[in-house]
Amino acid sequence: MSGLLLVSPYPPPADGIGAHTRMLAEALGERVDVAVAAPGAAARTDAAGGVHRVLGRHDGAARAALLDRCRPDAVFVQFAIAAYGAALPGLDHLLRLARRRGIRVLTVFHEPQRDVAALPGVAAAIYRRVAAFTDIPIVLAEPAREGLEAAGIDARAAVAVPLGVPALPPVSVFDVERVRVRYGLRGRIVLALGFVHPDKGADVLAGAAPVLLPQVDDATIVIAGEPRQRHGLFRVFGRADARHLDALREATAWAGDRIRFCGFVADEDLPAVLAAATAMVLPYRRITQSGIAQLCVAGTVPAVASRLPGLEATLGDGAVYVPPDDPDALAAALRRVLGDRALRARQRAALAERRTAWSPLVVADRILEVALGDGAARSPLRPAASR
């Protein structure tokens, strides 16, 4: 095999990084051979489709066999702690095997700021361990450099690569009407999408609702998502996310059907749900980069978002920005976007420009330039103290 081994979560189950990897695998597969090493039960392995579930505790021989059989030019790792959970030891072993075989390792560090904040000390040690096996570090947004520095890692060598925007299929008016009926989407839709987690700020949106809903009488707030599935020691975080969701439901019960909890939106319904949305809302407290923001770009959905560097870098003029943790400012911004058709048209045009610039094939070419190009010098991350 002359190409890449992608190491990442991969659907099923639903996972933002996994969906991103699936997009990249399809685009990269038009250029080079691609295989995927993923967490999950071996029974879900789809070797014919190039997906190998070999990161389990007892899969060491399978990991070695996969590297020897594929002989990739580079290993491309999509990394965030929550993406692997109990599969972290398997990832560590795979990276050690790649190092012994002289295979170049590229690691995309997705959420170092959130991870370091959520797991003080432990996260920094995990990041330093992964960094030690990384030849070419990659960041998707500049705030990730700060997160790596907070983990005690010198991130000056990190290469910037755009996250990429998924290509969505065309949507008909019948598709939009179908999802409106299926998910109970009435009137002008304010859509909050993705895994439910306190950092995503859905409670701030709940706090904005008593101001927003009486002033926009046909608006419906839709919270579409569930807590991320966690395994092993990380189940404690899943339970905390579940409690957060329960608290959201209790706090918004007064609104009845005007605040809808839809759970995960099925992949086949997602393009139509995005098309049905009048605005997306991203009231995040903390973020490095956001796959949900990329979906906002993909669907050219006008947005209201927290003024955070990772969101501003993705959404640009496609969003109206508010301070994090400010329900009143969020309500005012949503009322403005919902009520101004010309503003929404300008936002959609700005997002469409970004969608073109960050297409999957453009990102695939950039990844291959970094991974396989002669100019891609090895530049392992070093502990910050070694400067």
C-alpha positions in Angstrom: 0.0 0.0 0.0 1.3 3.4 -0.9 -0.8 5.8 1.1 -2.2 6.5 4.5 -3.4 4.6 7.6 -6.0 6.8 9.3 -6.2 6.2 13.1 -9.5 7.5 14.4 -12.9 6.8 15.8 -15.2 5.7 12.9 -19.0 5.3 12.7 -20.8 3.5 14.1 -21.4 4.9 16.7 -22.0 8.5 15.9 -19.0 10.6 16.6 -17.9 14.0 15.3 -14.3 13.2 14.7 -15.4 9.8 13.2 -17.7 11.6 10.7 -14.8 13.9 9.8 -12.5 10.9 9.2 -15.1 9.2 7.0 -15.2 12.4 4.9 -11.4 12.5 4.7 -11.2 8.8 3.9 -13.5 9.3 0.9 -11.6 12.3 -0.4 -8.1 10.9 0.2 -9.2 7.6 -1.4 -9.5 9.5 -4.7 -5.7 10.2 -4.4 -4.1 7.3 -2.6 -4.8 4.0 -0.9 -6.4 4.5 2.5 -7.1 2.2 5.5 -8.6 3.0 8.9 -7.6 1.7 12.3 -10.5 2.5 14.7 -11.7 1.7 18.3 -14.7 -0.5 18.8 -15.6 -4.2 18.8 -13.7 -6.4 16.3 -17.1 -7.7 15.2 -17.7 -4.3 13.6 -14.5 -4.5 11.5 -15.2 -3.9 7.8 -12.0 -5.0 6.3 -13.5 -5.0 2.8 -14.3 -1.3 3.4 -10.9 -0.6 4.8 -12.0 -0.2 8.4 -10.1 -2.3 11.0 -11.2 -2.3 14.7 -7.8 -3.0 16.1 -7.4 -0.7 19.1 -8.8 -3.0 21.8 -6.8 -4.3 24.7 -6.1 -7.7 23.2 -5.6 -6.6 19.6 -1.8 -6.1 19.7 -1.1 -8.8 17.1 -3.8 -7.4 14.8 -2.3 -4.0 15.0 1.1 -5.3 14.1 -0.3 -7.4 11.2 -2.2 -4.3 9.9 0.9 -2.2 9.7 2.9 -5.0 8.1 0.2 -5.8 5.6 -0.6 -2.2 4.6 2.9 -0.7 4.9 1.6 2.8 4.8 3.8 5.8 3.9 2.3 7.6 6.9 0.0 7.2 9.9 -2.5 10.0 10.2 -4.0 10.2 13.8 -7.1 12.1 14.7 -6.7 12.7 18.4 -8.8 13.9 21.3 -9.0 12.0 24.6 -12.7 11.4 24.5 -12.5 10.0 21.0 -10.5 7.0 22.3 -11.4 6.6 26.0 -10.6 3.0 26.9 -8.8 2.5 23.5 -6.0 4.9 24.5 -3.6 2.0 25.4 -4.2 0.5 22.0 -3.5 3.8 20.3 -0.2 4.1 22.3 0.8 0.6 21.2 0.0 1.3 17.5 2.1 4.5 17.6 5.0 2.6 19.2 4.8 0.0 16.4 4.8 2.7 13.7 7.8 4.4 15.3 9.8 1.0 15.3 9.0 0.6 11.6 10.1 4.0 10.7 6.7 5.1 9.6 6.0 8.8 9.7 3.2 9.8 12.2 1.1 12.9 11.8 -1.3 13.7 14.6 -4.2 16.2 14.5 -4.7 17.6 18.0 -8.4 18.4 18.0 -9.3 19.6 21.5 -6.3 20.2 23.7 -7.8 23.2 25.5 -10.9 21.3 26.5 -9.1 18.1 27.4 -6.5 19.9 29.6 -9.3 21.9 31.4 -11.4 18.7 31.9 -8.6 16.5 33.1 -5.9 18.7 34.8 -2.6 16.9 34.9 -3.8 13.6 33.4 -4.6 15.2 30.0 -1.3 16.9 29.8 0.5 13.6 30.5 -1.5 11.9 27.8 -0.9 14.6 25.2 2.8 14.6 26.0 2.8 10.8 25.4 1.1 11.1 22.0 3.3 14.0 21.1 6.4 11.9 21.8 5.4 9.6 18.9 4.4 12.4 16.6 6.7 13.4 13.7 4.4 16.1 12.3 1.9 17.8 14.6 -1.2 19.3 13.0 -3.6 21.9 14.4 -7.0 22.7 12.8 -7.3 26.1 14.5 -4.7 28.4 16.1 -6.2 28.0 19.7 -5.0 24.4 19.6 -1.4 25.7 19.8 -2.3 27.3 23.1 -3.8 24.1 24.4 -0.7 22.2 23.5 1.4 24.8 25.2 -0.8 24.4 28.3 0.0 20.7 28.2 3.7 21.5 28.4 4.4 21.0 24.7 6.3 23.2 22.4 3.8 23.7 19.6 5.8 26.0 17.3 6.4 23.2 14.9 2.7 22.4 14.4 1.4 22.6 10.9 -2.0 24.3 10.2 -4.5 22.3 8.1 -8.1 23.3 7.5 -10.7 21.0 9.1 -12.7 20.7 5.9 -16.4 21.1 5.1 -18.4 18.0 4.3 -20.2 18.0 0.9 -24.0 17.6 1.6 -26.4 16.1 -0.9 -29.1 18.4 -2.4 -32.3 18.8 -0.4 -35.8 19.2 -1.8 -38.8 21.0 -0.3 -40.3 17.5 0.3 -37.2 16.5 2.3 -37.5 19.6 4.5 -41.2 19.0 5.1 -40.5 15.3 6.0 -38.0 16.3 8.7 -40.2 19.0 10.0 -42.9 16.4 10.6 -40.5 13.8 11.9 -38.7 16.0 14.4 -41.6 18.4 15.2 -39.9 21.5 13.7 -42.4 24.3 13.7 -42.0 27.9 12.5 -38.6 29.5 12.5 -36.0 27.0 13.8 -33.1 27.9 16.1 -30.9 24.8 15.9 -28.4 23.6 18.5 -26.7 20.5 17.2 -24.1 18.0 18.5 -23.1 16.1 21.6 -24.6 17.5 24.8 -21.9 18.8 27.1 -21.7 21.7 29.5 -19.0 23.4 27.4 -21.5 23.6 24.5 -23.6 26.1 26.5 -27.1 24.7 25.9 -28.0 25.9 29.4 -27.1 29.4 28.2 -29.6 28.9 25.3 -32.1 27.7 27.9 -31.5 30.9 29.8 -32.1 33.0 26.7 -35.4 31.3 25.9 -37.6 33.2 28.3 -36.6 36.4 26.6 -36.5 35.2 23.0 -39.6 33.0 22.7 -42.2 35.7 23.8 -40.6 38.1 21.3 -40.5 35.8 18.3 -43.9 34.0 18.5 -43.2 31.5 15.8 -39.7 30.4 16.9 -38.9 26.9 18.0 -35.6 26.0 19.8 -34.4 22.6 18.8 -31.7 20.9 20.8 -30.5 18.0 18.7 -28.0 15.7 20.4 -27.3 13.3 23.2 -24.3 12.8 25.5 -21.3 11.1 23.9 -21.0 7.4 24.5 -18.2 6.8 27.0 -16.4 3.6 28.0 -14.2 2.4 30.8 -13.0 5.0 33.3 -14.5 7.7 31.1 -18.1 6.6 31.9 -18.1 9.2 34.8 -18.0 12.0 32.2 -20.9 10.4 30.3 -22.9 10.3 33.5 -22.1 14.0 34.1 -23.3 14.8 30.6 -26.5 12.8 31.1 -27.2 14.8 34.3 -26.6 18.0 32.4 -29.2 16.9 29.8 -31.7 16.1 32.5 -31.2 19.5 34.0 -31.8 21.1 30.6 -35.0 19.3 30.2 -36.2 20.3 33.6 -35.2 23.9 33.2 -37.1 24.2 29.8 -40.2 22.2 30.6 -42.2 25.5 30.9 -41.8 26.0 27.2 -43.6 22.9 26.0 -43.1 22.1 22.3 -41.4 25.4 21.7 -38.2 23.8 23.0 -37.7 20.4 21.3 -35.2 17.7 22.4 -34.7 15.6 19.3 -31.8 13.3 20.2 -29.4 12.5 17.5 -30.4 13.5 14.0 -30.0 10.5 11.6 -27.3 11.0 9.0 -29.9 10.8 6.1 -31.9 13.6 7.8 -29.1 15.9 8.6 -28.9 17.9 5.3 -32.7 18.5 5.4 -32.6 19.5 9.1 -29.9 22.1 8.3 -32.0 23.4 5.4 -35.0 23.7 7.7 -33.0 25.8 10.3 -33.5 29.5 10.2 -30.3 29.9 12.3 -27.8 27.7 14.2 -26.7 28.6 17.6 -23.3 27.8 19.1 -23.3 29.3 22.6 -20.0 27.5 23.6 -18.0 28.3 26.7 -14.8 26.7 25.4 -13.8 25.3 22.0 -10.7 24.8 19.9 -12.4 24.0 16.7 -15.9 22.7 16.0 -17.2 20.1 13.6 -20.7 21.6 14.2 -19.4 25.0 13.0 -18.2 23.2 9.9 -21.7 21.7 9.3 -23.0 25.2 9.6 -20.7 26.2 6.8 -21.6 23.1 4.8 -25.3 24.0 5.0 -24.7 27.7 4.8 -26.9 28.2 7.9 -26.8 31.7 9.4 -25.3 31.4 12.9 -25.2 33.1 16.3 -22.1 32.0 18.2 -19.9 32.7 21.2 -17.0 35.1 20.4 -14.3 32.5 20.7 -11.3 32.3 18.3 -12.0 28.8 17.2 -15.6 29.7 16.1 -14.6 33.1 14.6 -11.9 31.3 12.5 -14.5 28.9 11.1 -17.6 31.0 10.7 -16.1 34.4 9.8 -18.9 36.8 8.7 -21.3 33.9 8.6 -22.1 34.5 12.3 -23.2 37.2 14.7 -21.1 36.9 17.9 -21.9 37.3 21.5 -19.9 36.9 24.8 -19.9 33.4 26.2 -22.3 32.8 29.2 -24.5 35.8 28.4 -28.1 34.7 27.9 -29.4 38.2 27.3 -26.9 39.0 24.6 -27.6 35.6 23.0 -31.4 36.3 23.0 -30.9 39.7 21.4 -28.6 38.3 18.7 -31.0 35.5 17.9 -33.9 38.0 17.7 -31.8 40.1 15.3 -30.9 37.2 13.0 -34.3 35.7 13.0 -35.9 39.1 12.1 -33.5 40.3 9.4 -33.7 38.4 6.1 -31.0 40.6 4.5 -28.6 39.8 7.3 -29.2 36.1 6.9 -28.6 36.4 3.1 -25.2 38.1 3.8 -24.3 35.4 6.3 -25.2 32.6 3.8 -23.1 34.2 1.1 -20.1 34.4 3.5 -20.5 30.8 4.5 -20.8 29.6 0.9 -17.4 31.2 0.1 -15.8 29.2 3.0 -17.5 26.0 1.9 -15.8 26.3 -1.5 -12.4 27.1 -0.1 -12.5 24.2 2.4 -13.9 21.4 0.3 -12.9 17.8 1.2 -10.6 17.4 -1.9 -8.8 20.7 -1.1 -8.2 19.4 2.5 -7.1 16.0 1.2 -4.5 17.7 -1.1 -3.1 19.7 1.9 -2.9 16.5 4.1 -1.0 14.7 1.3 1.3 17.6 0.9 2.2 17.5 4.5 2.2 13.7 4.9 4.0 12.6 1.7 5.6 15.7 0.2 9.4 15.8 0.1 9.3 19.1 2.0 7.4 17.6 5.0 10.3 17.6 7.4 10.1 15.5 10.5 9.5 17.9 13.5 8.6 16.0 16.6 6.9 18.0 19.4 9.1 18.7 22.4 8.3 19.4 26.0 8.1 23.2 26.4 10.8 23.0 29.1 13.3 21.9 26.5 13.3 25.3 24.6 
